[in-house]
Amino acid sequence: MSNLRYCKNCREYTMEDICVKCNEKTISKYPPRFSPQDRYGKYRRELKKQTKGV
């Protein structure tokens, strides 16, 4: 309960793991931590290129 969280269902920000309004599970809104040894960066960049072309 230390990070900012987001409810996709009612689009509200909260600090709780469960949304107070709709009782749905919330997700973390922070991006993944940067690492120079990113093993999957190549695949994410390829996927991003593919989705832009659609």
C-alpha positions as CSV (number, residue, x, y, z in Angstrom):
1,M,0.0,0.0,0.0
2,S,2.9,2.4,-0.6
3,N,2.5,3.1,-4.3
4,L,0.0,5.0,-6.3
5,R,-2.5,2.5,-7.8
6,Y,-5.2,2.8,-10.5
7,C,-8.6,1.2,-11.0
8,K,-9.3,0.4,-14.6
9,N,-13.0,-0.1,-13.9
10,C,-13.9,3.3,-12.5
11,R,-10.7,5.1,-13.6
12,E,-9.8,6.4,-10.1
13,Y,-6.5,6.7,-8.4
14,T,-6.0,5.2,-4.9
15,M,-3.4,3.9,-2.5
16,E,-5.4,0.7,-1.8
17,D,-5.0,-2.7,-3.4
18,I,-8.8,-2.9,-3.8
19,C,-10.8,0.0,-5.2
20,V,-13.0,1.6,-2.6
21,K,-15.8,2.5,-5.1
22,C,-16.2,-0.7,-7.1
23,N,-14.3,-3.3,-5.1
24,E,-12.1,-4.3,-8.1
25,K,-8.4,-5.0,-7.9
26,T,-6.2,-2.0,-8.7
27,I,-2.9,-1.9,-10.8
28,S,0.3,0.0,-10.2
29,K,0.7,3.1,-12.4
30,Y,4.5,3.2,-12.1
31,P,6.6,2.2,-15.2
32,P,9.0,-0.7,-14.8
33,R,12.4,0.1,-13.4
34,F,15.1,0.8,-16.1
35,S,17.9,-1.7,-16.4
36,P,20.8,-1.6,-18.9
37,Q,20.7,-5.4,-18.9
38,D,17.1,-5.4,-20.1
39,R,16.6,-8.9,-21.6
40,Y,13.3,-8.3,-23.2
41,G,13.8,-4.7,-24.5
42,K,14.4,-5.9,-28.0
43,Y,11.0,-7.7,-28.1
44,R,9.1,-4.8,-26.6
45,R,10.6,-2.4,-29.2
46,E,9.6,-4.8,-32.0
47,L,6.1,-5.2,-30.7
48,K,5.8,-1.4,-30.4
49,K,6.8,-1.0,-34.1
50,Q,4.3,-3.6,-35.2
51,T,1.4,-2.0,-33.3
52,K,2.2,1.5,-34.7
53,G,1.9,0.1,-38.3
54,V,-1.6,-1.3,-37.7
